[in-house]
Amino acid sequence: MSVFIVGTLDTKGEEIAFARDVLESVGVDVHVVDTGVIGEPAFEPDTSAAAVAEAAGTDLEQLEREGDRGQAMEAMGEGAATLVARHDEAGTLEGVLGLGGSGNTSVATAAMRALPYGVPKVMVSTMASGDVEPYVEERDIMMLYSVADIEGVNQLSRQVISNAALAMAGMVTHDVDIEGSDRPTIGLTMFGVTTPCVQTARALLEDRGYETIVFHATGSGGRAMENLIEEGIIDGVLDVTTTEWADELVGGVLSAGPERLDAAAERGIPQVVSTGALDMVNFGAEDTVPEEFRDRTLHVHNPQVTLMRTTAEECAELGRIIAEKLTASSGPTTLALPLRGVSMLDSEGEDFHDPEADAALFDALREHVGDGVELLERDDHVNSEAFARAIVERLDEHMRGANVAP
């Protein structure tokens, strides 16, 4: 097995050779993948740029002739992703290390995102001190800022690249005795304003013998859960906090995209879904709230987060969308409605308490949900212990019915 270094040997050959030598000096086998499309490689790689292009369904000469750097980087990223995934499936890959500026950061992280969670992934990048979401997305990629440009081996780059290589070496040469689990795994979604419910539910599920993974419903959290459901790591879902759909609909900053709620429905795994935090849309600092929303009901959660109350009209549309998503499920599904409020801020006397908006949400859910979805209505607040116990009990019944209980 080898650590794969993904990089452009025509422009970063010296630096990649240095990283390779550091890894080999501590006994790690290395496989270098060339993703350069400008010129000849500085040394002979284990996988050529031509092979990477071929894996993407194109050829290197064509990319060179067309001279479209953006298109070339996209193709090399696709090819690198295909190749490393093949090696991972074959059991010949231990981890992936990348070095580069914006171009190879895009390519190498595309390869990293093609790998399962847990496979070591380290990216040394000039882009790592800014917004890394486009590179990381929802994967477990370690981003290390190069400080200076990756151009030559000097006293600074030597230290940074060595640190990255040795971090990778440590991950692939030391097997930590991490206790495994064969218990069924439940994915839960949580926001600060639904924490009491989820904490109670998690404890109850673990008392019943389930493993739990809690996802922060910040957009990336919801996408991460959807990915893990697709990969078969999650066996059931207690989707307490569907707030990401409010951001998707209204234009907040924490959307998980239009595919949110699709994975569990498509896989047919047991799920209990509720309406946690659908009373709010998320923005950044108060002065970042779009002008069109400045006269709406706002709540400053902290200096970096401002929340906006959803209107009755928005809640009705959210109810329709979520009901239709759940109706498409091929597995046992329950829609749980906490009629006393959907978040801490939606309690009586709090900033977002709006019975009319909540009624619009619940009415739309009732109207549009299909016959195959069980409707569980509780005269409880979402954060009450009674509500948490009720939804755990229902999910446990679904899991037992599907023969995936502890």
C-alpha positions as CSV (number, residue, x, y, z in Angstrom):
1,M,0.0,0.0,0.0
2,S,1.1,3.5,-0.7
3,V,0.5,7.2,0.1
4,F,-0.5,8.9,-3.2
5,I,0.9,12.4,-3.8
6,V,-1.3,14.2,-6.3
7,G,0.4,17.2,-8.0
8,T,1.6,19.0,-11.1
9,L,5.1,17.8,-11.8
10,D,5.6,20.4,-14.6
11,T,5.3,23.3,-12.1
12,K,5.7,21.8,-8.6
13,G,8.1,18.9,-9.3
14,E,10.8,20.0,-6.8
15,E,8.3,20.4,-4.0
16,I,6.6,17.1,-4.7
17,A,9.9,15.3,-4.8
18,F,10.8,16.7,-1.4
19,A,7.5,15.5,0.1
20,R,8.1,12.1,-1.5
21,D,11.6,11.9,0.0
22,V,10.3,12.8,3.5
23,L,7.7,10.1,3.4
24,E,10.2,7.5,2.1
25,S,12.7,8.5,4.7
26,V,10.3,7.3,7.4
27,G,9.5,4.1,5.6
28,V,6.3,5.0,3.7
29,D,5.8,3.8,0.2
30,V,4.8,6.6,-2.2
31,H,2.9,6.7,-5.5
32,V,3.1,10.0,-7.4
33,V,0.3,11.0,-9.6
34,D,1.1,13.7,-12.1
35,T,-1.7,16.2,-12.9
36,G,0.3,18.7,-14.9
37,V,-0.9,19.8,-18.3
38,I,1.6,22.6,-19.2
39,G,4.9,20.9,-19.8
40,E,7.1,17.9,-19.1
41,P,7.2,16.4,-15.6
42,A,10.3,17.1,-13.5
43,F,10.7,13.4,-12.9
44,E,9.0,10.2,-13.9
45,P,5.7,9.7,-12.0
46,D,4.1,6.4,-11.0
47,T,0.9,7.5,-12.8
48,S,1.4,9.9,-15.7
49,A,-0.7,12.9,-16.6
50,A,-1.8,11.1,-19.7
51,A,-3.2,8.3,-17.7
52,V,-5.1,10.8,-15.5
53,A,-6.6,12.5,-18.5
54,E,-7.5,9.1,-20.0
55,A,-9.3,8.2,-16.8
56,A,-11.4,11.3,-17.3
57,G,-12.4,10.2,-20.8
58,T,-10.1,12.6,-22.7
59,D,-6.4,12.8,-23.7
60,L,-3.6,15.0,-22.5
61,E,-2.7,16.3,-26.0
62,Q,-6.2,17.5,-26.6
63,L,-6.2,19.4,-23.3
64,E,-2.9,21.0,-24.2
65,R,-4.2,22.0,-27.7
66,E,-7.4,23.5,-26.4
67,G,-5.5,25.6,-23.8
68,D,-8.5,26.0,-21.5
69,R,-7.0,25.9,-18.0
70,G,-10.3,25.6,-16.3
71,Q,-11.5,22.8,-18.4
72,A,-8.1,21.0,-18.1
73,M,-8.2,21.3,-14.3
74,E,-11.7,19.9,-14.2
75,A,-10.8,17.0,-16.3
76,M,-7.6,16.2,-14.3
77,G,-9.6,16.4,-11.1
78,E,-12.2,13.9,-12.5
79,G,-9.4,11.6,-13.7
80,A,-7.5,11.8,-10.4
81,A,-10.7,11.0,-8.5
82,T,-11.4,8.0,-10.7
83,L,-7.9,6.6,-10.3
84,V,-7.5,7.0,-6.5
85,A,-11.0,5.5,-6.0
86,R,-9.9,2.5,-8.0
87,H,-6.7,2.1,-5.9
88,D,-8.7,2.4,-2.7
89,E,-11.1,-0.3,-3.8
90,A,-8.2,-2.5,-4.7
91,G,-6.6,-1.9,-1.3
92,T,-3.4,-0.3,-2.6
93,L,-4.0,3.2,-1.3
94,E,-3.4,4.3,2.3
95,G,-3.8,8.1,2.0
96,V,-3.6,11.1,-0.3
97,L,-1.3,14.1,0.0
98,G,-1.7,17.1,-2.2
99,L,0.5,20.2,-2.8
100,G,-0.4,23.3,-4.9
101,G,-2.0,26.6,-5.6
102,S,-5.6,27.0,-6.6
103,G,-5.3,24.7,-9.6
104,N,-3.9,21.6,-8.0
105,T,-5.9,22.3,-4.8
106,S,-9.0,21.9,-6.9
107,V,-7.6,18.8,-8.6
108,A,-6.2,17.0,-5.5
109,T,-9.2,17.7,-3.3
110,A,-11.5,16.4,-6.0
111,A,-9.5,13.1,-5.7
112,M,-9.7,13.2,-1.9
113,R,-13.5,13.7,-2.0
114,A,-13.8,10.5,-4.0
115,L,-12.5,8.5,-1.1
116,P,-14.4,7.2,1.9
117,Y,-14.4,8.9,5.3
118,G,-11.5,7.9,7.4
119,V,-8.9,7.6,4.6
120,P,-6.2,10.2,5.5
121,K,-6.3,13.3,3.3
122,V,-3.9,16.2,3.6
123,M,-3.8,19.2,1.3
124,V,-1.0,21.8,1.5
125,S,-2.4,24.8,-0.3
126,T,-2.0,28.5,-0.8
127,M,-5.8,28.7,-0.6
128,A,-6.1,27.2,2.9
129,S,-6.3,30.5,4.8
130,G,-9.5,31.5,3.0
131,D,-12.9,29.9,2.3
132,V,-12.0,26.2,1.9
133,E,-15.6,24.9,1.6
134,P,-15.4,24.5,-2.2
135,Y,-12.4,22.2,-1.7
136,V,-13.5,20.3,1.4
137,E,-17.2,20.2,1.0
138,E,-18.4,17.5,3.5
139,R,-15.3,15.3,3.5
140,D,-12.6,14.8,6.2
141,I,-9.9,16.7,4.4
142,M,-7.1,18.4,6.4
143,M,-6.1,21.8,4.8
144,L,-2.7,23.2,5.7
145,Y,-1.8,26.7,4.7
146,S,1.5,26.9,2.8
147,V,2.1,30.4,4.1
148,A,4.4,31.2,1.1
149,D,3.7,30.2,-2.4
150,I,4.7,26.6,-3.3
151,E,7.5,27.7,-5.5
152,G,10.9,26.2,-4.6
153,V,12.1,24.4,-1.5
154,N,13.3,26.9,1.1
155,Q,13.5,27.2,4.9
156,L,9.8,27.9,5.1
157,S,8.4,25.5,2.5
158,R,10.7,22.8,3.7
159,Q,9.2,22.9,7.2
160,V,5.6,23.2,6.1
161,I,5.8,20.3,3.6
162,S,7.7,18.2,6.1
163,N,5.0,18.7,8.6
164,A,2.3,17.7,6.2
165,A,4.3,14.6,5.0
166,L,5.0,13.5,8.6
167,A,1.4,14.1,9.6
168,M,0.4,11.8,6.8
169,A,3.1,9.3,7.8
170,G,1.8,9.2,11.3
171,M,-1.7,8.5,10.2
172,V,-0.8,5.6,7.9
173,T,1.8,4.0,10.1
174,H,0.1,4.1,13.5
175,D,-3.0,2.0,14.0
176,V,-4.8,3.4,17.0
177,D,-6.9,0.8,18.8
178,I,-10.2,2.5,18.1
179,E,-13.1,0.5,19.4
180,G,-15.4,-0.5,16.5
181,S,-19.1,-0.9,16.7
182,D,-21.5,-3.3,15.1
183,R,-24.5,-1.5,16.6
184,P,-27.1,0.0,14.2
185,T,-26.2,3.6,13.6
186,I,-28.7,6.5,13.9
187,G,-28.1,9.9,12.3
188,L,-29.6,12.9,14.2
189,T,-29.8,16.5,13.2
190,M,-29.3,19.3,15.8
191,F,-29.2,23.1,16.0
192,G,-28.5,25.1,19.1
193,V,-32.2,25.8,19.4
194,T,-33.1,22.1,19.3
195,T,-30.2,20.8,21.5
196,P,-32.4,19.7,24.5
197,C,-34.5,17.4,22.3
198,V,-31.5,15.9,20.5
199,Q,-29.5,15.4,23.6
200,T,-32.4,13.6,25.3
201,A,-33.1,11.5,22.2
202,R,-29.4,10.6,21.8
203,A,-29.2,9.3,25.4
204,L,-32.4,7.3,25.0
205,L,-31.2,5.7,21.7
206,E,-27.8,4.8,23.2
207,D,-29.6,3.3,26.2
208,R,-31.4,1.1,23.7
209,G,-28.2,-0.1,22.1
210,Y,-27.9,2.2,19.1
211,E,-24.8,4.0,17.9
212,T,-25.6,7.7,17.2
213,I,-24.0,10.4,15.0
214,V,-25.2,13.9,15.5
215,F,-25.0,16.4,12.6
216,H,-25.0,20.2,13.1
217,A,-27.7,21.4,10.6
218,T,-25.5,24.1,9.1
219,G,-25.7,23.1,5.5
220,S,-22.5,21.1,5.4
221,G,-23.9,19.0,8.3
222,G,-27.0,18.0,6.4
223,R,-25.0,17.2,3.3
224,A,-22.6,15.1,5.3
225,M,-25.5,13.1,6.7
226,E,-27.0,12.6,3.3
227,N,-23.6,11.3,2.0
228,L,-23.3,8.9,4.9
229,I,-26.8,7.6,4.3
230,E,-25.9,7.0,0.7
231,E,-22.7,5.2,1.7
232,G,-24.7,2.8,3.9
233,I,-23.0,4.0,7.1
234,I,-26.3,5.2,8.7
235,D,-29.1,2.7,9.3
236,G,-31.8,5.0,10.5
237,V,-32.6,8.7,10.8
238,L,-34.0,10.9,13.6
239,D,-34.2,14.1,11.6
240,V,-35.2,16.4,14.3
241,T,-33.9,19.6,12.7
242,T,-34.9,20.3,9.1
243,T,-34.0,24.0,9.3
244,E,-31.7,23.8,6.3
245,W,-34.7,23.7,4.1
246,A,-35.7,27.2,5.3
247,D,-32.3,28.6,4.2
248,E,-32.7,26.8,0.8
249,L,-36.1,28.2,0.2
250,V,-35.6,31.8,1.5
251,G,-31.9,32.3,0.6
252,G,-30.1,31.9,4.0
253,V,-26.5,31.0,4.3
254,L,-26.9,27.5,5.7
255,S,-28.7,25.6,2.9
256,A,-27.9,22.0,2.4
257,G,-29.2,22.1,-1.1
258,P,-32.4,20.8,-2.8
259,E,-31.4,17.1,-2.3
260,R,-31.8,17.4,1.5
261,L,-34.1,14.6,2.7
262,D,-33.6,12.5,-0.4
263,A,-31.0,9.9,0.7
264,A,-33.1,8.2,3.4
265,A,-36.1,8.2,1.2
266,E,-34.2,6.6,-1.7
267,R,-32.5,4.0,0.4
268,G,-35.7,3.2,2.3
269,I,-34.2,3.2,5.7
270,P,-36.4,4.0,8.8
271,Q,-36.8,7.6,9.5
272,V,-38.6,9.9,11.9
273,V,-38.6,13.5,10.6
274,S,-39.7,16.6,12.5
275,T,-39.8,20.4,12.0
276,G,-37.0,21.6,14.2
277,A,-35.9,25.2,13.7
278,L,-38.1,25.7,10.6
279,D,-39.0,29.0,12.3
280,M,-35.7,30.6,11.2
281,V,-33.4,31.5,8.3
282,N,-29.7,32.1,9.0
283,F,-27.5,35.0,8.0
284,G,-24.2,36.3,9.1
285,A,-23.6,39.4,11.2
286,E,-26.6,41.7,11.4
287,D,-25.2,44.1,8.8
288,T,-25.1,41.2,6.3
289,V,-28.8,40.6,6.3
290,P,-30.1,41.5,2.8
291,E,-31.8,44.9,2.6
292,E,-35.1,43.2,1.5
293,F,-35.3,41.5,4.9
294,R,-34.3,44.3,7.2
295,D,-37.9,45.0,8.3
296,R,-38.5,41.3,9.2
297,T,-38.3,39.8,12.7
298,L,-34.6,39.4,13.4
299,H,-32.8,37.8,16.4
300,V,-29.1,38.3,16.9
301,H,-27.9,34.9,18.0
302,N,-24.3,36.0,18.3
303,P,-22.1,38.6,16.6
304,Q,-21.6,36.3,13.6
305,V,-25.1,34.9,13.3
306,T,-28.4,36.6,12.8
307,L,-31.7,34.7,12.6
308,M,-34.8,35.7,10.7
309,R,-38.3,34.4,11.5
310,T,-40.0,32.6,8.6
311,T,-43.4,33.9,7.6
312,A,-46.6,32.0,7.4
313,E,-46.3,31.9,3.6
314,E,-42.8,30.6,3.7
315,C,-43.8,28.0,6.4
316,A,-46.6,26.8,4.1
317,E,-44.2,26.3,1.3
318,L,-41.7,24.5,3.6
319,G,-44.5,22.2,4.7
320,R,-45.4,21.3,1.1
321,I,-41.8,20.6,0.1
322,I,-41.0,18.5,3.2
323,A,-44.2,16.5,2.9
324,E,-43.5,15.7,-0.8
325,K,-40.0,14.7,0.0
326,L,-41.2,12.3,2.7
327,T,-44.0,10.9,0.6
328,A,-41.4,9.7,-1.9
329,S,-39.8,7.5,0.8
330,S,-39.7,3.8,0.1
331,G,-39.1,2.9,3.8
332,P,-41.0,3.3,7.1
333,T,-41.4,7.0,7.7
334,T,-43.0,9.1,10.4
335,L,-43.5,12.9,10.3
336,A,-43.6,14.2,13.9
337,L,-45.2,17.6,14.6
338,P,-44.4,19.4,17.9
339,L,-47.5,21.6,18.1
340,R,-46.2,23.7,21.0
341,G,-43.2,25.1,19.1
342,V,-40.3,24.1,16.8
343,S,-37.4,25.8,18.5
344,M,-36.2,27.5,21.7
345,L,-37.1,30.8,20.1
346,D,-40.6,29.6,19.1
347,S,-41.7,29.1,22.7
348,E,-44.4,31.4,24.2
349,G,-42.9,34.7,25.1
350,E,-39.8,34.3,22.8
351,D,-38.9,36.3,19.8
352,F,-40.1,33.8,17.1
353,H,-43.3,32.7,18.8
354,D,-45.8,32.9,15.9
355,P,-48.8,30.5,16.2
356,E,-50.0,31.6,12.8
357,A,-46.8,30.7,11.0
358,D,-46.6,27.4,12.9
359,A,-50.2,26.6,11.9
360,A,-49.4,27.3,8.3
361,L,-46.5,24.9,8.5
362,F,-48.4,22.1,10.2
363,D,-51.5,22.5,7.9
364,A,-49.3,22.3,4.8
365,L,-47.6,19.2,6.1
366,R,-51.0,17.6,6.8
367,E,-52.4,18.5,3.5
368,H,-49.5,17.3,1.3
369,V,-48.1,14.3,3.1
370,G,-48.9,11.0,1.4
371,D,-50.8,8.0,2.9
372,G,-47.6,6.0,3.3
373,V,-46.2,8.5,5.8
374,E,-47.3,8.1,9.4
375,L,-48.3,11.5,11.0
376,L,-47.5,11.8,14.7
377,E,-48.9,14.9,16.3
378,R,-47.8,15.8,19.8
379,D,-49.1,18.6,22.0
380,D,-45.5,19.2,23.1
381,H,-42.7,21.6,22.4
382,V,-39.9,20.2,20.3
383,N,-37.5,20.4,23.2
384,S,-39.8,18.7,25.8
385,E,-38.7,15.4,27.1
386,A,-42.1,13.9,26.2
387,F,-41.5,14.8,22.5
388,A,-38.0,13.3,22.5
389,R,-39.3,10.1,24.1
390,A,-42.1,9.8,21.6
391,I,-40.0,10.1,18.5
392,V,-37.3,7.8,19.8
393,E,-40.0,5.2,20.6
394,R,-41.4,5.5,17.1
395,L,-38.0,5.2,15.4
396,D,-37.1,2.2,17.5
397,E,-40.4,0.5,16.4
398,H,-39.5,1.2,12.7
399,M,-36.0,-0.2,13.2
400,R,-37.3,-3.3,14.8
401,G,-39.8,-3.7,12.0
402,A,-37.0,-3.5,9.5
403,N,-34.9,-6.0,11.5
404,V,-32.0,-3.5,12.1
405,A,-32.5,-3.0,15.8
406,P,-29.8,-3.9,18.4
